[in-house]
Amino acid sequence: MARKISAMRAEEKLGGFATAKKHITVQYNERERSVDNLLSLIRRDAIENRGITDDDITEVNVYIKPEENAVYYVINNKVQGQIEF
C-alpha cells in the first residue's frame, strides 16, 4: 500500500494532469474561440488600448460571456477591459 501511495505522489509532482498540454475551446452559436486566442487578444487590447506594458501584467481574470458576444477581463485587479467574443 505504501508503494502505491508513493507512486501516486510522484505522479502528482512529476506529470499527469498538472503538466499535460491543455487545449480549451469555447463554442457558442456556431462560433468558437480557443482560450489561447482569447488571451492573445486580451493581451493586445491591454497593451494597445489600456496603456499597460507586457511586463506590468501579473494577473489576468477573464469572464467569457458568449451570449453577450463579449469577453471581459481585469488585469492586476485594476485595469478592466472588454473584447469581442
Summary of the structure (lengths in Angstrom):
residues: 85
radius of gyration: 17.9
end to end distance: 49.4
largest distance: 56.8
contacts: 187
relative contact order: 0.15
helix: 45%
strand: 31%
